[in-house]
Amino acid sequence: MYLKELLKHKRYAFFCIGGISVFLIEVIMTIILTEFFHIWHMYSYALSLILGLVILFAYHSFITFENLRNILNNFSRFTAVYFSSYIASWILVLIITHLGLHYIISIIIISISLSIFTYKINKKWVFNNR
């Protein structure tokens, strides 16, 4: 029983490490595109989310869930989960930044809020190929 609980937390820790790493890539890419290439921050954010999606799927497939079965099926489910999450994130960041909060702070708050939701769906539906 204890080992099973420990493994559950280990998996969530790996999920968080991957999420934080990709999140940092997304934020850095958003800043670079916005501040140096003068692309509207919402377009920059959308582009960084697309790159993050591909990197994160590879990470979760190989490291977090160690599931290389049904890659195409898993990727389509993963894409559906994250596309929904990204749309919600994109809209919420837009609203919050229009209310006056800096776009980076908005992205951080929304990303943290959505992480628990995406973990549970990934674990139960995307990478659960029994």
Helices and strands as residue ranges (DSSP letters): H 2-31, I 32-36, H 41-59, I 60-64, H 71-98, H 103-121, I 122-126
